[in-house]
Amino acid sequence: MRFRPEPPHSHGTPARAGVVLVNLGTPQAPSAAALRPYLKQFLSDPRVVEIPRALWWLVLNAVVLNVRPRKSARKYAAIWTDEGSSLAVHTRRQAALLQQVLTERTGVPVEVVWAMRYGSPSIDAALAQLARAGCDRVLVVPMYPQYAASTTASTYDAVFESLRARRNLPALRLLKHFHDDPGYIAALARSVREHWQAHGRGDRLVMSFHGLPRLALDRGDPYHCECHKTGRLLAQALDLSEDQYVVSFQSRFGAAQWLQPYTQDTLEGLARKGVRHLDVICPGFVADCLETLEEIALENRTAFLAAGGTRFHYIDCLNERPDWIAALADIALANLQGWLRPDDATEGQETRRRALALGATD
């Protein structure tokens, strides 16, 4: 195979560590034309849809891509911002804030970039950006607290595929999950308490996680267990008893059985049982997106009220909360151990001197 050209090499350039924050993805615009290539890339990933390729290719191209782009475009249009999609806006801001905090804490320049598994900016583009910045050590942080093959492992796939085309590879570390990280749990708990202080406390706290086909659990994916652990730890941090919170799963797609209980069914069932005031949080998302702002805060709110509920409060994702950025920095630093060396610049000067003495021209 042919390798892509590497950035120009200059002897003595200080080596740097880089971090890539990776989230799921977003279209470039809330239009059917923009949704079609995005959905094709997303739904063509065998990690995402685990059915025979030939059958799925036919269904995807003959049915799904002719129907779903228009429906999804309307949903995105309902939550689109002047800066673009909410997910892209928050992930970009999180990367900038993390870079600032890491550099302030360590005194060492750390390059932090962001990417989307599907859509733009791509993981390949983010890794190329770090290479141009001289980063020879790269930490990849999938922004999914709970590990799933369809999200975290798919991110790994894209990283490895990108690096296959490189000649001069960086040292690489991959974060697997942070579903039980104390800082992450504490930030979630504080966000709930702040919401209660401002708006009052609901009769139940529903913790809605993104769903997966039941088949993923049966095949050994730890996602279901990690979601429940996050829910249990958050409930403990909030001093909630078992009858004061519910863990559920949203975003079901297709006819197959998915992880249960389903969020919308749960909300409607609670309303029919006389629960009038609900608070809903989505701990599996660290940035607000289509699934939180449209599916939960709009669609599911409507479903709960139509079933007899009277007050529905959606609690924002962690987004740019300072306590979350601090927790994210702790997670990054724990995985950057040994890579942040203040003396790299001095060593680089000595390396350049020796290289020039040996006949190097740059």
C-alpha positions as CSV (number, residue, x, y, z in Angstrom):
1,M,0.0,0.0,0.0
2,R,1.0,3.6,-0.5
3,F,1.5,5.7,2.7
4,R,0.4,9.3,2.9
5,P,3.1,12.0,3.0
6,E,4.2,12.8,6.5
7,P,4.5,16.4,7.8
8,P,8.0,17.8,7.2
9,H,10.4,16.7,9.8
10,S,12.6,19.2,11.7
11,H,15.3,17.8,14.1
12,G,14.9,19.1,17.6
13,T,11.2,19.8,17.4
14,P,9.8,19.1,20.9
15,A,7.6,16.1,21.0
16,R,4.1,16.7,22.2
17,A,1.1,14.7,23.5
18,G,-2.2,15.1,21.9
19,V,-5.8,14.2,22.8
20,V,-8.7,13.4,20.5
21,L,-12.2,13.7,21.9
22,V,-14.5,11.6,19.7
23,N,-18.3,11.7,19.6
24,L,-20.8,9.9,17.4
25,G,-21.5,12.3,14.6
26,T,-23.7,14.9,13.0
27,P,-24.8,16.0,9.6
28,Q,-23.5,19.3,8.2
29,A,-27.0,20.7,7.9
30,P,-30.6,19.9,8.9
31,S,-31.6,18.8,5.4
32,A,-32.4,15.5,3.7
33,A,-29.5,16.1,1.3
34,A,-27.1,16.4,4.3
35,L,-28.6,13.5,6.2
36,R,-28.4,11.0,3.4
37,P,-24.6,10.6,3.3
38,Y,-24.4,10.9,7.1
39,L,-26.9,8.1,7.7
40,K,-25.3,6.0,5.0
41,Q,-21.9,6.2,6.6
42,F,-23.4,5.6,10.1
43,L,-25.8,2.7,9.2
44,S,-23.2,1.0,6.9
45,D,-20.9,0.4,9.9
46,P,-21.1,-3.4,10.7
47,R,-20.5,-2.5,14.4
48,V,-23.8,-0.5,14.3
49,V,-26.0,-2.9,12.4
50,E,-25.2,-6.5,13.0
51,I,-27.2,-8.3,10.3
52,P,-26.0,-10.1,7.1
53,R,-24.4,-7.5,4.9
54,A,-26.1,-8.3,1.7
55,L,-29.6,-8.2,3.2
56,W,-28.9,-5.0,5.1
57,W,-27.4,-3.3,2.0
58,L,-30.6,-3.9,0.2
59,V,-32.8,-2.6,3.0
60,L,-30.6,0.4,3.7
61,N,-30.4,1.6,0.1
62,A,-33.8,0.6,-1.1
63,V,-35.8,1.7,1.9
64,V,-34.1,3.4,4.8
65,L,-32.1,6.0,2.8
66,N,-35.2,6.9,0.8
67,V,-37.3,7.5,3.9
68,R,-35.3,8.3,7.0
69,P,-33.3,11.4,5.7
70,R,-36.4,13.5,5.4
71,K,-37.7,12.4,8.8
72,S,-34.4,12.9,10.5
73,A,-33.9,16.3,8.9
74,R,-37.1,17.6,10.5
75,K,-35.9,16.4,13.8
76,Y,-32.5,18.1,13.4
77,A,-34.2,21.3,12.2
78,A,-36.1,21.5,15.5
79,I,-32.9,21.7,17.6
80,W,-30.4,23.3,15.1
81,T,-28.4,26.3,16.4
82,D,-26.8,29.3,14.7
83,E,-23.4,27.6,15.3
84,G,-24.5,24.2,13.9
85,S,-25.6,21.0,15.5
86,S,-25.7,21.0,19.3
87,L,-23.4,18.0,19.5
88,A,-20.7,19.6,17.4
89,V,-20.9,22.9,19.3
90,H,-20.5,21.3,22.7
91,T,-17.8,18.9,21.6
92,R,-15.8,21.7,20.1
93,R,-16.1,23.7,23.2
94,Q,-15.2,20.8,25.5
95,A,-12.0,20.2,23.5
96,A,-11.0,23.9,23.8
97,L,-11.7,23.9,27.5
98,L,-9.9,20.6,28.1
99,Q,-6.8,21.9,26.3
100,Q,-6.8,25.0,28.5
101,V,-7.2,23.1,31.8
102,L,-4.6,20.4,30.9
103,T,-2.0,23.0,29.9
104,E,-2.7,25.1,33.1
105,R,-2.4,22.0,35.3
106,T,0.7,20.5,33.9
107,G,2.7,23.5,32.5
108,V,3.2,21.4,29.3
109,P,1.5,22.3,26.0
110,V,-1.1,19.6,25.2
111,E,-2.9,19.6,21.9
112,V,-6.6,18.7,22.2
113,V,-8.7,18.2,19.0
114,W,-12.2,16.9,18.4
115,A,-13.7,14.5,15.9
116,M,-16.8,12.7,14.9
117,R,-17.0,9.0,14.1
118,Y,-19.4,9.8,11.3
119,G,-19.5,13.0,9.5
120,S,-17.0,15.9,9.9
121,P,-14.5,16.5,11.3
122,S,-13.4,12.9,10.8
123,I,-11.1,10.9,13.1
124,D,-8.6,10.7,10.2
125,A,-8.6,14.5,9.9
126,A,-8.1,14.9,13.7
127,L,-5.2,12.5,13.8
128,A,-3.6,14.3,10.8
129,Q,-4.0,17.6,12.7
130,L,-2.1,16.2,15.7
131,A,0.6,14.9,13.4
132,R,1.1,18.4,11.9
133,A,1.3,19.7,15.5
134,G,4.2,17.4,16.2
135,C,2.3,15.1,18.6
136,D,4.0,11.7,18.7
137,R,1.8,10.5,21.6
138,V,-1.9,10.4,21.1
139,L,-4.7,9.6,23.6
140,V,-8.1,8.8,22.1
141,V,-11.0,9.6,24.3
142,P,-14.4,8.3,23.0
143,M,-16.9,10.5,24.7
144,Y,-19.1,7.5,25.7
145,P,-19.1,6.9,29.4
146,Q,-20.4,3.3,28.9
147,Y,-18.5,1.0,26.6
148,A,-20.4,-0.5,23.6
149,A,-19.0,-2.2,20.5
150,S,-21.2,0.0,18.4
151,T,-19.7,3.2,19.7
152,T,-16.3,2.8,21.5
153,A,-15.1,-0.2,19.4
154,S,-16.2,1.5,16.2
155,T,-14.1,4.5,17.2
156,Y,-11.1,2.2,17.6
157,D,-11.8,0.8,14.2
158,A,-11.6,4.2,12.6
159,V,-8.4,5.1,14.5
160,F,-6.7,1.9,13.4
161,E,-7.9,2.4,9.8
162,S,-6.5,5.9,9.7
163,L,-3.1,4.9,11.1
164,R,-2.8,2.1,8.6
165,A,-2.0,4.8,6.0
166,R,0.6,6.4,8.1
167,R,4.4,5.7,8.0
168,N,5.5,7.4,11.2
169,L,3.0,6.3,13.8
170,P,2.4,7.9,17.2
171,A,2.4,6.1,20.5
172,L,-1.3,5.4,21.1
173,R,-3.5,5.0,24.1
174,L,-7.3,4.4,23.9
175,L,-9.7,5.1,26.7
176,K,-12.3,2.4,27.1
177,H,-15.0,3.9,29.4
178,F,-15.6,6.1,32.4
179,H,-19.0,4.9,33.5
180,D,-18.0,4.8,37.2
181,D,-15.5,7.6,37.4
182,P,-16.0,9.5,40.6
183,G,-15.7,12.9,39.0
184,Y,-18.1,12.1,36.3
185,I,-20.7,10.8,38.8
186,A,-20.2,13.8,41.0
187,A,-20.7,16.2,38.1
188,L,-24.0,14.4,37.2
189,A,-25.2,14.5,40.8
190,R,-24.4,18.2,41.2
191,S,-26.3,19.0,38.0
192,V,-29.4,17.2,39.3
193,R,-29.2,18.9,42.7
194,E,-28.8,22.3,41.0
195,H,-31.9,21.5,38.9
196,W,-33.9,20.6,42.0
197,Q,-32.8,23.7,43.7
198,A,-34.0,25.9,40.8
199,H,-37.1,24.0,39.7
200,G,-38.2,21.7,42.5
201,R,-37.9,18.0,42.7
202,G,-39.9,15.6,40.6
203,D,-41.7,12.5,41.8
204,R,-39.2,10.3,40.0
205,L,-35.8,10.7,38.4
206,V,-35.7,8.8,35.1
207,M,-32.2,8.0,33.8
208,S,-32.4,7.4,30.1
209,F,-29.5,5.8,28.3
210,H,-29.2,5.1,24.6
211,G,-30.6,1.7,23.7
212,L,-28.9,-1.2,21.9
213,P,-30.3,-4.3,20.4
214,R,-30.7,-7.1,23.0
215,L,-28.5,-9.2,20.8
216,A,-25.5,-7.0,21.9
217,L,-26.0,-8.0,25.5
218,D,-26.5,-11.7,24.6
219,R,-23.1,-11.6,22.7
220,G,-21.2,-10.2,25.6
221,D,-21.3,-6.4,25.3
222,P,-20.9,-4.9,28.8
223,Y,-22.9,-1.8,28.0
224,H,-26.1,-2.8,29.8
225,C,-24.3,-3.6,33.0
226,E,-22.3,-0.3,32.8
227,C,-25.4,1.8,32.3
228,H,-27.0,0.2,35.4
229,K,-23.8,0.8,37.4
230,T,-23.8,4.5,36.4
231,G,-27.5,4.7,37.5
232,R,-26.8,3.0,40.8
233,L,-23.9,5.2,41.6
234,L,-25.8,8.4,40.6
235,A,-28.7,7.3,42.8
236,Q,-26.4,6.7,45.7
237,A,-24.8,10.1,45.3
238,L,-28.3,11.7,45.4
239,D,-29.4,9.5,48.3
240,L,-32.3,8.0,46.2
241,S,-34.1,4.9,47.2
242,E,-34.8,2.2,44.5
243,D,-38.4,3.5,44.1
244,Q,-37.3,7.1,43.5
245,Y,-35.4,6.5,40.2
246,V,-35.7,4.4,37.0
247,V,-33.1,3.3,34.5
248,S,-34.5,3.1,30.9
249,F,-33.3,2.9,27.3
250,Q,-34.2,5.2,24.4
251,S,-33.8,5.5,20.6
252,R,-35.1,2.0,19.6
253,F,-34.8,1.4,15.8
254,G,-36.3,-1.4,13.8
255,A,-38.4,-4.4,14.8
256,A,-35.8,-6.3,16.9
257,Q,-36.0,-6.4,20.7
258,W,-33.8,-3.8,22.3
259,L,-32.6,-3.3,25.9
260,Q,-35.6,-2.7,28.2
261,P,-37.4,-1.0,29.7
262,Y,-38.0,1.5,26.8
263,T,-37.9,5.1,27.9
264,Q,-41.1,6.3,26.2
265,D,-43.1,3.3,27.5
266,T,-41.6,3.9,31.0
267,L,-42.7,7.6,30.9
268,E,-46.2,6.8,29.7
269,G,-46.5,4.0,32.3
270,L,-45.5,6.3,35.1
271,A,-48.0,8.9,34.0
272,R,-50.8,6.3,33.9
273,K,-49.8,5.2,37.5
274,G,-50.4,8.7,38.8
275,V,-46.8,10.1,38.6
276,R,-47.4,13.8,37.7
277,H,-43.9,15.4,37.9
278,L,-40.9,13.8,36.3
279,D,-37.2,14.8,36.0
280,V,-35.3,13.1,33.2
281,I,-31.5,13.0,32.7
282,C,-29.4,11.2,30.1
283,P,-26.2,10.2,31.8
284,G,-24.8,8.3,28.7
285,F,-24.5,11.5,26.8
286,V,-21.9,14.1,27.9
287,A,-23.1,16.7,25.3
288,D,-26.7,17.6,24.3
289,C,-27.7,16.3,20.9
290,L,-30.6,15.1,18.8
291,E,-31.3,12.2,21.2
292,T,-31.6,14.4,24.2
293,L,-33.0,17.7,22.9
294,E,-35.4,16.4,20.4
295,E,-36.2,12.8,21.4
296,I,-36.3,13.3,25.2
297,A,-37.0,17.0,25.7
298,L,-39.6,17.3,22.9
299,E,-41.0,13.9,21.8
300,N,-41.0,12.1,25.1
301,R,-42.1,15.2,27.0
302,T,-45.2,15.3,24.7
303,A,-45.8,11.6,25.3
304,F,-45.6,11.9,29.1
305,L,-48.0,14.9,29.2
306,A,-50.5,13.2,26.8
307,A,-50.5,10.1,29.1
308,G,-51.6,12.2,32.1
309,G,-48.4,13.8,33.4
310,T,-48.4,17.5,34.3
311,R,-44.7,18.5,34.7
312,F,-41.8,17.2,32.7
313,H,-38.3,18.6,33.3
314,Y,-35.3,17.5,31.2
315,I,-31.9,18.0,32.9
316,D,-29.2,19.2,30.5
317,C,-26.2,17.1,29.7
318,L,-22.9,18.0,31.3
319,N,-21.8,20.0,28.3
320,E,-19.3,22.7,29.4
321,R,-19.9,22.5,33.2
322,P,-16.7,23.4,35.0
323,D,-16.9,20.3,37.2
324,W,-17.3,18.1,34.2
325,I,-14.4,19.6,32.4
326,A,-12.3,19.2,35.6
327,A,-13.4,15.5,35.8
328,L,-12.6,15.0,32.1
329,A,-9.1,16.5,32.7
330,D,-8.6,14.1,35.6
331,I,-9.6,11.2,33.3
332,A,-7.2,12.4,30.6
333,L,-4.3,13.0,33.0
334,A,-4.7,9.5,34.4
335,N,-4.2,8.1,30.9
336,L,-1.4,10.5,29.9
337,Q,0.8,9.3,32.7
338,G,4.5,9.5,31.7
339,W,3.8,11.4,28.5
340,L,3.9,15.0,29.7
341,R,7.5,15.8,30.1
342,P,8.5,19.4,30.8
343,D,12.1,18.8,29.6
344,D,11.1,17.8,26.1
345,A,12.0,21.3,24.7
346,T,15.5,21.2,26.2
347,E,16.1,17.6,25.0
348,G,14.9,18.8,21.6
349,Q,17.6,21.5,21.4
350,E,20.3,18.9,22.2
351,T,18.9,16.5,19.6
352,R,19.0,19.2,16.9
353,R,22.6,20.1,17.8
354,R,23.7,16.4,17.4
355,A,21.7,15.9,14.2
356,L,23.3,19.0,12.6
357,A,26.7,17.8,13.6
358,L,26.0,14.5,11.9
359,G,25.1,16.3,8.6
360,A,21.4,16.9,8.9
361,T,20.1,20.0,7.1
362,D,17.0,20.6,9.2
